[in-house]
Amino acid sequence: AQIVTFLWRAAGSPGPKTMSGFSDVPADSYYAKAVAWAVENGITGGTGDGKFSPDATCTRAQGCDLPSIAHPVRLLHGNAAFTDVPDTAYYAAAVKWAEKNGITGGIGGGLFGSDNNCTRAQIVTFLYRSYQSK
């Protein structure tokens, strides 16, 4: 819920055309419009079974992928410089884009830490740097 709300606010808090319909996103929640906007813009499709999972912990892979989806210029070919990012991973292009644009330098030792929890600080840093690179 938080990262989608951060993205939505960075986009200017545009009003969604319709609400999302996820069973776990109450219409009066602070993130309801953000989730609906993210769905309308192809940023998220939820977690399956009609759910969004607003309280789930976001991984670094997800934290890097979501902002990059909002930037259509993200598609780059080749591998990221991180040894723990397989080129077949759904987030590989996002990580390569983020690395090449100075949005992330990984966690050290040539690693990105894809499955590590993504802290609020890391999410905000990814967003800040991605909007600075526009």
ZADO-1210 file (C-alpha; in nm, 4 decimals, padded with zeros to 6 digits):
<atoms>
<atom x="00.0000" y="00.0000" z="00.0000" code="ALA" pos="1"/>
<atom x="00.2759" y="00.2425" z="00.0897" code="GLN" pos="2"/>
<atom x="00.4885" y="00.2111" z="-00.2241" code="ILE" pos="3"/>
<atom x="00.1851" y="00.2389" z="-00.4511" code="VAL" pos="4"/>
<atom x="00.0732" y="00.5446" z="-00.2560" code="THR" pos="5"/>
<atom x="00.4215" y="00.6974" z="-00.2879" code="PHE" pos="6"/>
<atom x="00.4137" y="00.6381" z="-00.6657" code="LEU" pos="7"/>
<atom x="00.0626" y="00.7808" z="-00.6967" code="TRP" pos="8"/>
<atom x="00.1561" y="01.0933" z="-00.5045" code="ARG" pos="9"/>
<atom x="00.4717" y="01.1388" z="-00.7122" code="ALA" pos="10"/>
<atom x="00.2479" y="01.1258" z="-01.0220" code="ALA" pos="11"/>
<atom x="00.0381" y="01.4096" z="-00.8816" code="GLY" pos="12"/>
<atom x="-00.2356" y="01.2005" z="-00.7125" code="SER" pos="13"/>
<atom x="-00.4490" y="01.1634" z="-01.0260" code="PRO" pos="14"/>
<atom x="-00.8056" y="01.0503" z="-00.9729" code="GLY" pos="15"/>
<atom x="-00.8735" y="00.6962" z="-01.0910" code="PRO" pos="16"/>
<atom x="-01.1643" y="00.6330" z="-01.3289" code="LYS" pos="17"/>
<atom x="-01.2928" y="00.3439" z="-01.1158" code="THR" pos="18"/>
<atom x="-01.2002" y="00.1832" z="-00.7882" code="MET" pos="19"/>
<atom x="-00.9968" y="-00.1371" z="-00.7962" code="SER" pos="20"/>
<atom x="-01.2405" y="-00.3919" z="-00.6565" code="GLY" pos="21"/>
<atom x="-00.9791" y="-00.5794" z="-00.4526" code="PHE" pos="22"/>
<atom x="-01.1479" y="-00.7436" z="-00.1548" code="SER" pos="23"/>
<atom x="-00.8736" y="-00.6274" z="00.0819" code="ASP" pos="24"/>
<atom x="-00.8720" y="-00.2604" z="-00.0263" code="VAL" pos="25"/>
<atom x="-01.1474" y="-00.0756" z="00.1626" code="PRO" pos="26"/>
<atom x="-01.2879" y="00.2156" z="-00.0379" code="ALA" pos="27"/>
<atom x="-01.2170" y="00.4536" z="00.2511" code="ASP" pos="28"/>
<atom x="-00.8523" y="00.3502" z="00.2998" code="SER" pos="29"/>
<atom x="-00.5775" y="00.6056" z="00.2449" code="TYR" pos="30"/>
<atom x="-00.4409" y="00.3914" z="-00.0392" code="TYR" pos="31"/>
<atom x="-00.7657" y="00.3036" z="-00.2242" code="ALA" pos="32"/>
<atom x="-00.7302" y="00.5678" z="-00.4969" code="LYS" pos="33"/>
<atom x="-00.3588" y="00.4940" z="-00.5325" code="ALA" pos="34"/>
<atom x="-00.4264" y="00.1235" z="-00.5854" code="VAL" pos="35"/>
<atom x="-00.7022" y="00.1959" z="-00.8380" code="ALA" pos="36"/>
<atom x="-00.4699" y="00.4334" z="-01.0270" code="TRP" pos="37"/>
<atom x="-00.1883" y="00.1766" z="-01.0237" code="ALA" pos="38"/>
<atom x="-00.4190" y="-00.0904" z="-01.1663" code="VAL" pos="39"/>
<atom x="-00.5477" y="00.1445" z="-01.4388" code="GLU" pos="40"/>
<atom x="-00.1911" y="00.2261" z="-01.5381" code="ASN" pos="41"/>
<atom x="-00.0655" y="-00.1323" z="-01.5476" code="GLY" pos="42"/>
<atom x="00.1640" y="-00.0856" z="-01.2501" code="ILE" pos="43"/>
<atom x="00.0083" y="-00.3678" z="-01.0471" code="THR" pos="44"/>
<atom x="-00.2456" y="-00.6413" z="-01.0905" code="GLY" pos="45"/>
<atom x="-00.2575" y="-00.7387" z="-00.7262" code="GLY" pos="46"/>
<atom x="-00.1407" y="-01.0611" z="-00.5714" code="THR" pos="47"/>
<atom x="-00.4099" y="-01.2952" z="-00.7020" code="GLY" pos="48"/>
<atom x="-00.7482" y="-01.4233" z="-00.5882" code="ASP" pos="49"/>
<atom x="-00.8970" y="-01.0731" z="-00.6033" code="GLY" pos="50"/>
<atom x="-00.6503" y="-00.9383" z="-00.3463" code="LYS" pos="51"/>
<atom x="-00.3919" y="-00.6631" z="-00.3397" code="PHE" pos="52"/>
<atom x="-00.2231" y="-00.7520" z="-00.0062" code="SER" pos="53"/>
<atom x="-00.1730" y="-00.3936" z="00.1134" code="PRO" pos="54"/>
<atom x="00.0088" y="-00.4975" z="00.4303" code="ASP" pos="55"/>
<atom x="00.2543" y="-00.7354" z="00.2633" code="ALA" pos="56"/>
<atom x="00.6238" y="-00.6571" z="00.2906" code="THR" pos="57"/>
<atom x="00.7730" y="-00.5387" z="-00.0355" code="CYS" pos="58"/>
<atom x="01.0986" y="-00.6932" z="-00.1585" code="THR" pos="59"/>
<atom x="01.3808" y="-00.4945" z="-00.3166" code="ARG" pos="60"/>
<atom x="01.2889" y="-00.6536" z="-00.6509" code="ALA" pos="61"/>
<atom x="00.9323" y="-00.5238" z="-00.6189" code="GLN" pos="62"/>
<atom x="01.0499" y="-00.1900" z="-00.4815" code="GLY" pos="63"/>
<atom x="01.2702" y="-00.1375" z="-00.7841" code="CYS" pos="64"/>
<atom x="01.0249" y="-00.2785" z="-01.0380" code="ASP" pos="65"/>
<atom x="00.7213" y="-00.0669" z="-00.9474" code="LEU" pos="66"/>
<atom x="00.8837" y="00.2750" z="-01.0005" code="PRO" pos="67"/>
<atom x="01.0458" y="00.1557" z="-01.3214" code="SER" pos="68"/>
<atom x="00.7073" y="00.0517" z="-01.4600" code="ILE" pos="69"/>
<atom x="00.5968" y="00.4125" z="-01.4188" code="ALA" pos="70"/>
<atom x="00.8909" y="00.5167" z="-01.6429" code="HIS" pos="71"/>
<atom x="00.8414" y="00.3637" z="-01.9892" code="PRO" pos="72"/>
<atom x="01.2017" y="00.4437" z="-02.0866" code="VAL" pos="73"/>
<atom x="01.3244" y="00.1718" z="-01.8512" code="ARG" pos="74"/>
<atom x="01.3748" y="-00.1037" z="-02.1070" code="LEU" pos="75"/>
<atom x="01.7415" y="-00.1769" z="-02.1569" code="LEU" pos="76"/>
<atom x="01.8995" y="-00.4856" z="-02.3067" code="HIS" pos="77"/>
<atom x="02.1704" y="-00.6965" z="-02.1489" code="GLY" pos="78"/>
<atom x="02.2332" y="-00.7983" z="-01.7908" code="ASN" pos="79"/>
<atom x="02.2439" y="-00.5920" z="-01.4760" code="ALA" pos="80"/>
<atom x="02.5790" y="-00.5705" z="-01.3008" code="ALA" pos="81"/>
<atom x="02.4494" y="-00.7668" z="-01.0014" code="PHE" pos="82"/>
<atom x="02.5328" y="-01.1362" z="-00.9811" code="THR" pos="83"/>
<atom x="02.2073" y="-01.2186" z="-00.7982" code="ASP" pos="84"/>
<atom x="01.9763" y="-01.0808" z="-01.0706" code="VAL" pos="85"/>
<atom x="01.9063" y="-01.3496" z="-01.3304" code="PRO" pos="86"/>
<atom x="01.8433" y="-01.2011" z="-01.6742" code="ASP" pos="87"/>
<atom x="01.5183" y="-01.4016" z="-01.6871" code="THR" pos="88"/>
<atom x="01.3755" y="-01.2487" z="-01.3679" code="ALA" pos="89"/>
<atom x="01.0629" y="-01.0309" z="-01.4054" code="TYR" pos="90"/>
<atom x="01.2538" y="-00.7450" z="-01.2447" code="TYR" pos="91"/>
<atom x="01.5824" y="-00.7803" z="-01.4407" code="ALA" pos="92"/>
<atom x="01.5106" y="-00.4935" z="-01.6831" code="ALA" pos="93"/>
<atom x="01.4000" y="-00.2716" z="-01.3945" code="ALA" pos="94"/>
<atom x="01.7181" y="-00.3394" z="-01.1985" code="VAL" pos="95"/>
<atom x="01.9334" y="-00.2770" z="-01.5043" code="LYS" pos="96"/>
<atom x="01.7469" y="00.0497" z="-01.5689" code="TRP" pos="97"/>
<atom x="01.7852" y="00.1500" z="-01.2029" code="ALA" pos="98"/>
<atom x="02.1542" y="00.0639" z="-01.1977" code="GLU" pos="99"/>
<atom x="02.2322" y="00.2449" z="-01.5238" code="LYS" pos="100"/>
<atom x="02.0448" y="00.5557" z="-01.4063" code="ASN" pos="101"/>
<atom x="02.2119" y="00.5742" z="-01.0640" code="GLY" pos="102"/>
<atom x="01.8965" y="00.4766" z="-00.8764" code="ILE" pos="103"/>
<atom x="02.0599" y="00.1842" z="-00.6980" code="THR" pos="104"/>
<atom x="02.4094" y="00.0617" z="-00.6376" code="GLY" pos="105"/>
<atom x="02.2925" y="-00.2593" z="-00.4754" code="GLY" pos="106"/>
<atom x="02.3776" y="-00.3810" z="-00.1284" code="ILE" pos="107"/>
<atom x="02.7488" y="-00.4335" z="-00.1848" code="GLY" pos="108"/>
<atom x="02.9616" y="-00.7204" z="-00.3018" code="GLY" pos="109"/>
<atom x="02.8074" y="-00.7115" z="-00.6506" code="GLY" pos="110"/>
<atom x="02.4640" y="-00.7992" z="-00.5092" code="LEU" pos="111"/>
<atom x="02.1280" y="-00.6310" z="-00.5485" code="PHE" pos="112"/>
<atom x="01.9468" y="-00.8256" z="-00.2730" code="GLY" pos="113"/>
<atom x="01.6340" y="-00.8974" z="-00.4750" code="SER" pos="114"/>
<atom x="01.4555" y="-01.0999" z="-00.2066" code="ASP" pos="115"/>
<atom x="01.5567" y="-00.8758" z="00.0844" code="ASN" pos="116"/>
<atom x="01.2837" y="-00.6677" z="00.2430" code="ASN" pos="117"/>
<atom x="01.2718" y="-00.3193" z="00.0952" code="CYS" pos="118"/>
<atom x="01.2600" y="-00.0585" z="00.3684" code="THR" pos="119"/>
<atom x="01.0582" y="00.2612" z="00.3439" code="ARG" pos="120"/>
<atom x="01.3892" y="00.4472" z="00.3179" code="ALA" pos="121"/>
<atom x="01.4975" y="00.2363" z="00.0204" code="GLN" pos="122"/>
<atom x="01.1594" y="00.2770" z="-00.1500" code="ILE" pos="123"/>
<atom x="01.1678" y="00.6545" z="-00.1067" code="VAL" pos="124"/>
<atom x="01.5271" y="00.6631" z="-00.2321" code="THR" pos="125"/>
<atom x="01.4368" y="00.4574" z="-00.5417" code="PHE" pos="126"/>
<atom x="01.1465" y="00.6930" z="-00.6118" code="LEU" pos="127"/>
<atom x="01.3433" y="01.0102" z="-00.5481" code="TYR" pos="128"/>
<atom x="01.6293" y="00.9036" z="-00.7710" code="ARG" pos="129"/>
<atom x="01.3995" y="00.7726" z="-01.0440" code="SER" pos="130"/>
<atom x="01.2144" y="01.1045" z="-01.0632" code="TYR" pos="131"/>
<atom x="01.5444" y="01.2946" z="-01.0600" code="GLN" pos="132"/>
<atom x="01.6608" y="01.0930" z="-01.3626" code="SER" pos="133"/>
<atom x="01.3567" y="01.1886" z="-01.5749" code="LYS" pos="134"/>
</atoms>
